Amino acid sequence: MNLDHDHDLDRDLVAVQRRTVRVLISGQILGGLAIGATLSIGSVLAADISGSDAWAGAAATMTTLGAAIAALPLARLAQERGRRFSLTTGVLTAAFGAMVTIASAQASSFPLLLLGFVLLGSGSAVGLQSRFAATDVASPKHRGRDLSVVVWSATIGAVVGPNLFGPGEVIAGWFNMPPLTGSFVIAIVAQVLAAIVFLVGLRPDPLLISRTLPVPATSTAQGGIEAKARLVFAITAIGLSHAVMVGIMSMTPVHMKNHGDSLTIIGLTISIHIAGMYALSPVFGWLSDRVGRVATILFGQALFAVALVTLGLGAANATLVMVGLTFLGLGWSASTVAGSALVADLVTGAARTRVQGRTDLVMNLSGAIGGAAAGPVLALLGYSGLAWAASVLVLVVAVGALANRAHVPAEA
Protein backbone atom coordinates (compact mmCIF):
# COMPACT_ATOMS: atom_id res chain seq x y z
CA MET A 1 0.00 0.00 0.00
CA ASN A 2 2.84 2.39 0.83
CA LEU A 3 4.49 1.54 -2.47
CA ASP A 4 1.31 2.47 -4.33
CA HIS A 5 1.09 5.74 -2.43
CA ASP A 6 4.73 6.57 -3.21
CA HIS A 7 4.15 5.77 -6.87
CA ASP A 8 1.13 8.08 -7.00
CA LEU A 9 3.12 10.82 -5.26
CA ASP A 10 6.00 10.49 -7.72
CA ARG A 11 3.57 10.63 -10.63
CA ASP A 12 1.94 13.78 -9.24
CA LEU A 13 5.35 15.43 -8.76
CA VAL A 14 6.31 14.65 -12.35
CA ALA A 15 3.10 16.30 -13.58
CA VAL A 16 3.68 19.37 -11.40
CA GLN A 17 7.28 19.60 -12.58
CA ARG A 18 6.35 19.43 -16.24
CA ARG A 19 3.77 22.18 -15.79
CA THR A 20 6.21 24.29 -13.77
CA VAL A 21 8.93 24.05 -16.42
CA ARG A 22 6.47 25.00 -19.19
CA VAL A 23 5.29 28.03 -17.22
CA LEU A 24 8.85 29.13 -16.40
CA ILE A 25 9.88 28.80 -20.05
CA SER A 26 6.94 30.97 -21.12
CA GLY A 27 7.78 33.58 -18.49
CA GLN A 28 11.47 33.52 -19.46
CA ILE A 29 10.64 34.13 -23.12
CA LEU A 30 8.41 37.11 -22.29
CA GLY A 31 10.86 38.48 -19.74
CA GLY A 32 13.75 37.98 -22.14
CA LEU A 33 11.94 39.98 -24.81
CA ALA A 34 11.61 42.84 -22.36
CA ILE A 35 15.21 42.71 -21.17
CA GLY A 36 16.61 42.32 -24.68
CA ALA A 37 14.56 45.24 -25.96
CA THR A 38 15.51 47.57 -23.11
CA LEU A 39 19.23 46.79 -22.82
CA SER A 40 19.85 47.18 -26.53
CA ILE A 41 18.12 50.57 -26.65
CA GLY A 42 18.98 51.53 -23.08
CA SER A 43 22.63 52.26 -23.85
CA VAL A 44 21.65 54.55 -26.72
CA LEU A 45 19.03 56.28 -24.56
CA ALA A 46 21.53 56.76 -21.72
CA ALA A 47 24.04 58.42 -24.04
CA ASP A 48 21.31 60.58 -25.56
CA ILE A 49 19.83 61.88 -22.29
CA SER A 50 23.19 62.28 -20.52
CA GLY A 51 24.77 63.95 -23.55
CA SER A 52 27.88 61.75 -23.34
CA ASP A 53 28.82 58.37 -24.78
CA ALA A 54 30.73 57.75 -21.57
CA TRP A 55 27.39 56.96 -19.90
CA ALA A 56 26.31 54.42 -22.52
CA GLY A 57 27.26 51.56 -20.19
CA ALA A 58 24.93 52.83 -17.48
CA ALA A 59 22.07 50.67 -18.77
CA ALA A 60 23.92 47.39 -18.22
CA THR A 61 25.58 48.55 -14.98
CA MET A 62 22.43 49.84 -13.30
CA THR A 63 20.34 46.89 -14.49
CA THR A 64 22.90 44.48 -13.01
CA LEU A 65 22.90 46.48 -9.79
CA GLY A 66 19.11 46.41 -9.76
CA ALA A 67 19.14 42.63 -10.14
CA ALA A 68 21.50 42.38 -7.17
CA ILE A 69 19.27 44.65 -5.07
CA ALA A 70 16.15 42.66 -5.95
CA ALA A 71 17.67 39.21 -5.34
CA LEU A 72 17.22 39.02 -1.56
CA PRO A 73 13.78 40.70 -1.30
CA LEU A 74 12.41 38.41 -4.00
CA ALA A 75 13.96 35.42 -2.24
CA ARG A 76 12.31 36.46 1.04
CA LEU A 77 8.98 36.86 -0.72
CA ALA A 78 9.36 33.38 -2.20
CA GLN A 79 10.12 32.05 1.27
CA GLU A 80 6.98 33.66 2.69
CA ARG A 81 4.49 33.33 -0.20
CA GLY A 82 6.02 30.94 -2.76
CA ARG A 83 7.51 31.31 -6.25
CA ARG A 84 4.20 32.42 -7.75
CA PHE A 85 4.04 35.69 -5.85
CA SER A 86 7.79 36.30 -5.94
CA LEU A 87 8.15 35.97 -9.71
CA THR A 88 4.96 37.95 -10.35
CA THR A 89 6.16 40.80 -8.13
CA GLY A 90 9.54 40.82 -9.85
CA VAL A 91 8.21 41.18 -13.39
CA LEU A 92 5.66 43.81 -12.36
CA THR A 93 8.48 45.80 -10.74
CA ALA A 94 10.37 45.58 -14.03
CA ALA A 95 7.26 46.78 -15.88
CA PHE A 96 7.12 49.79 -13.56
CA GLY A 97 10.80 50.37 -14.30
CA ALA A 98 10.00 50.56 -18.00
CA MET A 99 7.33 53.18 -17.21
CA VAL A 100 9.86 55.20 -15.21
CA THR A 101 12.30 54.96 -18.12
CA ILE A 102 9.73 56.39 -20.51
CA ALA A 103 8.98 59.19 -18.04
CA SER A 104 12.70 59.97 -17.75
CA ALA A 105 12.94 60.39 -21.52
CA GLN A 106 9.90 62.67 -21.50
CA ALA A 107 11.48 64.79 -18.76
CA SER A 108 15.08 64.43 -20.08
CA SER A 109 16.08 63.39 -16.56
CA PHE A 110 19.19 61.23 -16.36
CA PRO A 111 18.83 60.40 -12.61
CA LEU A 112 15.27 59.23 -13.27
CA LEU A 113 16.57 57.11 -16.15
CA LEU A 114 19.07 55.44 -13.83
CA LEU A 115 16.24 54.65 -11.41
CA GLY A 116 14.28 53.12 -14.25
CA PHE A 117 17.22 50.89 -15.15
CA VAL A 118 17.59 49.77 -11.52
CA LEU A 119 13.92 48.78 -11.39
CA LEU A 120 14.25 47.00 -14.74
CA GLY A 121 16.96 44.88 -13.12
CA SER A 122 14.20 43.13 -11.18
CA GLY A 123 13.34 41.35 -14.44
CA SER A 124 16.87 39.92 -14.59
CA ALA A 125 16.52 38.78 -10.97
CA VAL A 126 13.33 36.94 -11.93
CA GLY A 127 15.19 35.18 -14.74
CA LEU A 128 17.82 33.99 -12.28
CA GLN A 129 15.26 32.87 -9.68
CA SER A 130 13.35 31.00 -12.39
CA ARG A 131 16.26 28.62 -12.92
CA PHE A 132 16.10 27.65 -9.24
CA ALA A 133 12.31 27.40 -9.37
CA ALA A 134 12.80 24.72 -12.03
CA THR A 135 14.56 22.55 -9.41
CA ASP A 136 12.04 22.82 -6.54
CA VAL A 137 10.31 19.50 -7.23
CA ALA A 138 12.63 18.14 -9.93
CA SER A 139 14.03 14.66 -9.65
CA PRO A 140 17.68 14.87 -8.44
CA LYS A 141 18.89 13.04 -11.54
CA HIS A 142 17.14 15.56 -13.83
CA ARG A 143 17.76 18.83 -11.95
CA GLY A 144 20.53 19.95 -14.26
CA ARG A 145 18.43 19.22 -17.34
CA ASP A 146 15.32 21.05 -16.10
CA LEU A 147 17.31 24.04 -14.85
CA SER A 148 19.23 24.31 -18.12
CA VAL A 149 16.09 24.20 -20.28
CA VAL A 150 14.74 27.22 -18.42
CA VAL A 151 18.09 29.00 -18.87
CA TRP A 152 18.04 28.10 -22.58
CA SER A 153 14.61 29.67 -23.08
CA ALA A 154 16.17 33.09 -22.42
CA THR A 155 17.90 32.70 -25.80
CA ILE A 156 14.69 33.59 -27.63
CA GLY A 157 14.26 36.92 -25.88
CA ALA A 158 17.98 37.71 -26.03
CA VAL A 159 17.97 37.26 -29.81
CA VAL A 160 14.58 38.78 -30.67
CA GLY A 161 14.55 41.59 -28.10
CA PRO A 162 17.33 43.73 -29.59
CA ASN A 163 15.57 43.60 -32.97
CA LEU A 164 12.42 45.28 -31.65
CA PHE A 165 13.82 48.76 -32.21
CA GLY A 166 11.86 49.18 -35.46
CA PRO A 167 8.46 48.15 -34.06
CA GLY A 168 9.21 50.24 -31.00
CA GLU A 169 9.71 53.35 -33.08
CA VAL A 170 6.38 52.72 -34.83
CA ILE A 171 4.67 52.50 -31.42
CA ALA A 172 6.40 55.69 -30.28
CA GLY A 173 5.06 57.43 -33.38
CA TRP A 174 1.50 56.24 -32.72
CA PHE A 175 1.45 57.66 -29.19
CA ASN A 176 3.63 60.73 -29.87
CA MET A 177 6.26 59.48 -27.43
CA PRO A 178 9.91 60.57 -27.16
CA PRO A 179 12.33 58.85 -29.57
CA LEU A 180 13.79 55.49 -28.47
CA THR A 181 11.02 54.82 -25.92
CA GLY A 182 8.70 52.63 -28.00
CA SER A 183 10.66 49.48 -27.15
CA PHE A 184 9.89 50.08 -23.49
CA VAL A 185 6.16 49.90 -24.26
CA ILE A 186 6.85 46.42 -25.66
CA ALA A 187 8.74 45.66 -22.45
CA ILE A 188 5.77 46.72 -20.31
CA VAL A 189 3.35 44.53 -22.25
CA ALA A 190 5.74 41.56 -22.16
CA GLN A 191 6.31 41.85 -18.40
CA VAL A 192 2.60 42.17 -17.64
CA LEU A 193 1.93 39.06 -19.73
CA ALA A 194 4.72 37.27 -17.84
CA ALA A 195 3.06 38.27 -14.56
CA ILE A 196 -0.21 36.72 -15.73
CA VAL A 197 1.61 33.55 -16.79
CA PHE A 198 3.27 33.19 -13.37
CA LEU A 199 0.19 34.13 -11.36
CA VAL A 200 -2.10 31.73 -13.18
CA GLY A 201 0.32 29.01 -14.22
CA LEU A 202 2.23 28.32 -10.99
CA ARG A 203 -0.68 26.54 -9.33
CA PRO A 204 0.22 24.54 -7.33
CA ASP A 205 3.32 26.43 -6.26
CA PRO A 206 6.43 24.21 -6.67
CA LEU A 207 8.30 25.75 -3.74
CA LEU A 208 5.42 25.19 -1.34
CA ILE A 209 5.12 21.59 -2.51
CA SER A 210 8.86 21.05 -2.02
CA ARG A 211 8.51 21.86 1.68
CA THR A 212 6.33 18.78 2.15
CA LEU A 213 9.01 16.47 0.74
CA PRO A 214 11.69 14.67 2.80
CA VAL A 215 14.98 16.56 3.22
CA PRO A 216 17.91 14.59 1.69
CA ALA A 217 20.64 13.55 4.09
CA THR A 218 23.25 15.30 1.92
CA SER A 219 21.60 18.67 2.34
CA THR A 220 23.38 21.46 4.19
CA ALA A 221 20.23 21.61 6.28
CA GLN A 222 21.67 18.55 8.05
CA GLY A 223 24.70 20.60 9.08
CA GLY A 224 27.35 18.71 7.10
CA ILE A 225 30.64 20.62 7.05
CA GLU A 226 31.64 19.04 3.74
CA ALA A 227 28.30 19.99 2.15
CA LYS A 228 28.66 23.58 3.33
CA ALA A 229 32.19 23.76 1.92
CA ARG A 230 30.89 22.53 -1.44
CA LEU A 231 28.13 25.13 -1.29
CA VAL A 232 30.69 27.90 -0.78
CA PHE A 233 32.62 26.54 -3.76
CA ALA A 234 29.48 26.43 -5.94
CA ILE A 235 28.53 30.04 -5.17
CA THR A 236 32.14 31.19 -5.65
CA ALA A 237 32.34 29.40 -9.00
CA ILE A 238 29.12 31.04 -10.19
CA GLY A 239 30.27 34.50 -9.05
CA LEU A 240 33.79 34.39 -10.47
CA SER A 241 32.60 32.84 -13.75
CA HIS A 242 30.10 35.66 -14.14
CA ALA A 243 32.79 38.25 -13.36
CA VAL A 244 35.04 36.78 -16.07
CA MET A 245 32.27 36.75 -18.64
CA VAL A 246 30.97 40.27 -17.94
CA GLY A 247 34.44 41.78 -17.70
CA ILE A 248 35.61 40.44 -21.06
CA MET A 249 32.29 40.81 -22.88
CA SER A 250 31.68 44.40 -21.81
CA MET A 251 35.09 45.58 -23.07
CA THR A 252 35.07 43.67 -26.36
CA PRO A 253 32.99 46.22 -28.35
CA VAL A 254 35.27 49.03 -27.14
CA HIS A 255 38.39 47.08 -28.10
CA MET A 256 37.06 46.08 -31.52
CA LYS A 257 35.89 49.61 -32.29
CA ASN A 258 39.33 51.00 -31.40
CA HIS A 259 40.86 48.48 -33.80
CA GLY A 260 38.65 49.69 -36.62
CA ASP A 261 36.22 46.77 -36.80
CA SER A 262 32.82 47.59 -38.27
CA LEU A 263 29.66 47.78 -36.17
CA THR A 264 28.34 44.81 -38.14
CA ILE A 265 31.29 42.64 -37.11
CA ILE A 266 31.04 43.84 -33.52
CA GLY A 267 27.32 43.08 -33.41
CA LEU A 268 27.86 39.63 -34.91
CA THR A 269 30.56 38.87 -32.36
CA ILE A 270 28.30 39.75 -29.43
CA SER A 271 25.38 37.84 -30.95
CA ILE A 272 27.48 34.68 -31.29
CA HIS A 273 28.72 35.17 -27.74
CA ILE A 274 25.13 35.36 -26.45
CA ALA A 275 24.25 32.24 -28.44
CA GLY A 276 27.16 30.50 -26.72
CA MET A 277 25.81 31.58 -23.32
CA TYR A 278 22.36 30.08 -23.80
CA ALA A 279 21.96 27.84 -26.84
CA LEU A 280 23.87 24.83 -25.50
CA SER A 281 22.78 25.12 -21.87
CA PRO A 282 20.61 21.94 -22.13
CA VAL A 283 23.74 20.06 -23.20
CA PHE A 284 25.59 21.26 -20.13
CA GLY A 285 22.57 20.47 -17.95
CA TRP A 286 22.55 16.90 -19.29
CA LEU A 287 26.33 16.70 -18.80
CA SER A 288 26.06 17.84 -15.17
CA ASP A 289 23.42 15.15 -14.52
CA ARG A 290 25.54 12.44 -16.15
CA VAL A 291 29.15 13.18 -15.14
CA GLY A 292 28.60 15.41 -12.12
CA ARG A 293 28.23 19.08 -11.20
CA VAL A 294 31.84 19.72 -10.21
CA ALA A 295 33.20 17.95 -13.28
CA THR A 296 31.04 20.16 -15.51
CA ILE A 297 32.18 23.29 -13.68
CA LEU A 298 35.76 22.20 -14.31
CA PHE A 299 34.92 21.68 -17.98
CA GLY A 300 33.48 25.21 -18.03
CA GLN A 301 36.76 26.58 -16.71
CA ALA A 302 38.60 24.69 -19.44
CA LEU A 303 36.36 26.40 -22.01
CA PHE A 304 37.16 29.72 -20.35
CA ALA A 305 40.86 28.93 -20.61
CA VAL A 306 40.52 28.29 -24.35
CA ALA A 307 38.67 31.59 -24.70
CA LEU A 308 41.20 33.65 -22.76
CA VAL A 309 44.25 32.14 -24.46
CA THR A 310 42.62 32.81 -27.85
CA LEU A 311 41.84 36.41 -26.88
CA GLY A 312 45.20 36.98 -25.26
CA LEU A 313 47.13 35.81 -28.33
CA GLY A 314 44.69 36.99 -31.01
CA ALA A 315 43.43 40.33 -29.69
CA ALA A 316 44.26 42.10 -32.95
CA ASN A 317 42.40 39.58 -35.12
CA ALA A 318 38.61 40.03 -35.34
CA THR A 319 38.07 36.38 -36.27
CA LEU A 320 40.01 35.13 -33.25
CA VAL A 321 38.16 37.57 -30.99
CA MET A 322 34.89 36.12 -32.31
CA VAL A 323 36.11 32.59 -31.60
CA GLY A 324 37.26 33.63 -28.14
CA LEU A 325 33.92 35.23 -27.31
CA THR A 326 32.13 32.07 -28.43
CA PHE A 327 34.15 29.93 -26.00
CA LEU A 328 33.64 32.59 -23.33
CA GLY A 329 29.88 32.16 -23.63
CA LEU A 330 30.16 28.37 -23.56
CA GLY A 331 32.37 28.47 -20.45
CA TRP A 332 29.87 30.72 -18.68
CA SER A 333 27.00 28.42 -19.62
CA ALA A 334 28.65 25.23 -18.36
CA SER A 335 29.83 26.83 -15.12
CA THR A 336 26.57 28.63 -14.34
CA VAL A 337 24.26 25.70 -15.12
CA ALA A 338 26.33 23.16 -13.20
CA GLY A 339 27.02 25.55 -10.32
CA SER A 340 23.34 26.40 -9.96
CA ALA A 341 22.40 22.71 -10.06
CA LEU A 342 24.95 22.04 -7.32
CA VAL A 343 23.42 24.78 -5.14
CA ALA A 344 19.99 23.20 -5.71
CA ASP A 345 21.39 19.79 -4.72
CA LEU A 346 22.93 21.03 -1.50
CA VAL A 347 20.23 23.35 -0.16
CA THR A 348 16.74 22.17 0.66
CA GLY A 349 14.08 22.94 3.21
CA ALA A 350 13.68 26.36 4.81
CA ALA A 351 17.14 27.55 3.74
CA ARG A 352 16.50 26.97 0.03
CA THR A 353 15.28 30.39 -1.07
CA ARG A 354 17.55 32.31 1.30
CA VAL A 355 20.71 30.68 -0.04
CA GLN A 356 19.50 30.88 -3.64
CA GLY A 357 18.87 34.61 -3.17
CA ARG A 358 22.38 35.05 -1.80
CA THR A 359 23.74 33.13 -4.78
CA ASP A 360 22.03 35.51 -7.20
CA LEU A 361 23.24 38.49 -5.16
CA VAL A 362 26.84 37.26 -5.32
CA MET A 363 26.49 36.54 -9.04
CA ASN A 364 25.19 40.01 -9.90
CA LEU A 365 27.62 41.87 -7.65
CA SER A 366 30.49 39.87 -9.12
CA GLY A 367 29.33 40.81 -12.60
CA ALA A 368 29.05 44.48 -11.67
CA ILE A 369 32.52 44.48 -10.09
CA GLY A 370 33.98 42.57 -13.04
CA GLY A 371 32.49 45.03 -15.50
CA ALA A 372 33.63 48.05 -13.48
CA ALA A 373 37.18 46.73 -13.04
CA ALA A 374 37.54 45.73 -16.69
CA GLY A 375 37.66 49.34 -17.91
CA PRO A 376 40.73 50.40 -15.90
CA VAL A 377 42.45 47.06 -16.65
CA LEU A 378 41.81 47.55 -20.37
CA ALA A 379 43.23 51.08 -20.21
CA LEU A 380 46.28 49.92 -18.27
CA LEU A 381 47.10 46.54 -19.81
CA GLY A 382 45.16 46.44 -23.08
CA TYR A 383 42.74 43.76 -24.24
CA SER A 384 45.33 40.96 -24.11
CA GLY A 385 46.27 42.01 -20.60
CA LEU A 386 42.61 41.92 -19.60
CA ALA A 387 42.35 38.33 -20.85
CA TRP A 388 45.46 37.25 -18.92
CA ALA A 389 44.20 39.02 -15.76
CA ALA A 390 40.84 37.22 -16.02
CA SER A 391 42.75 33.93 -16.22
CA VAL A 392 43.61 34.31 -12.53
CA LEU A 393 39.92 34.00 -11.61
CA VAL A 394 39.57 30.94 -13.84
CA LEU A 395 42.55 29.35 -12.12
CA VAL A 396 40.99 29.95 -8.70
CA VAL A 397 37.77 28.16 -9.69
CA ALA A 398 39.65 25.33 -11.41
CA VAL A 399 41.76 24.66 -8.30
CA GLY A 400 38.59 24.69 -6.19
CA ALA A 401 36.92 22.23 -8.55
CA LEU A 402 39.89 19.86 -8.46
CA ALA A 403 39.94 20.01 -4.66
CA ASN A 404 36.23 19.19 -4.52
CA ARG A 405 36.60 16.27 -6.92
CA ALA A 406 39.43 14.90 -4.78
CA HIS A 407 37.15 14.87 -1.72
CA VAL A 408 34.08 13.55 -3.56
CA PRO A 409 35.07 10.51 -5.68
CA ALA A 410 31.49 10.01 -6.90
CA GLU A 411 31.75 13.29 -8.78
CA ALA A 412 34.80 12.15 -10.70
C-alpha angles and dihedrals in degrees: 000000000000090000090055091049092050090049092052090048092051090049091051091049091051090053092048091048094051091050092046093052092049091051093047091049091052091049092047092053092050093043091046091054089055095046094044092049095048100042094049093051095030095074091052091047092049092053091046097050095039092045092227134089087215088078095052090102092057092092094061094037097050093041090053090048090049091052089052092049092049096046099083099038091050090047090052091049090051089050092052103035107012135251093296095066095035096054092042092052091048096054093043089053088053090050089054088050090057089052090051089049091054090048090051091055090049090051095036087231115155096189089053089049090054090051090052091053091050091053091046087058088073087075090059089049089054090053090054094046090049091065090057092044087060089064100048096099099007120130109258091238092054101039094102092049096049093044092049094050090057090048090049093054089067086071091077095056093040091056100038099036098068089051093060093086092100097050088043092057090051090053091048089053093051093054097034091242128162116277117275094021100096092085089060090059087057088049092053093051092046093050093047090051089049089052090054091048092052096042095049101029103048094073112152096032110236095212093053090049091050090060090064092056125092115269111241116242090235093061120115085234085079090060098245111168092207092051091050091050090052090049091054089050092050094051091044091050091051093048098046092043090053091048091053093049097046094043095053097036095049093053097043097083090049092049094046093047091052089052091054099254115155123252088244092058091044092050092048091050093053092044092054089047091054090048088054090052096055115010097074098036092110088057091054091045090054090045092052090051093049106038101019141269097264093046090053091048088053090050088052090055089051089054089050090052091054089049096049095045089050092049094042093053098033104038092128094052116081092203093053091046088054091050091047093051090050092056089043090059092046092050091051091049096051094045096044097045095046093041092051091048089052091052089050090050094051102042123060137145123030094344094057102093095035093056093041089053090051089049091055090045091053091046095052095042090049090052092049092049092045092051093046094048094046093070097059091041090052091050092048104037105016127233094300090050090051090054093050091047091052088053089072090065091048090052091052092054093043092053090048091050093050090049091051093048090051091056096041109048092179089067093056 
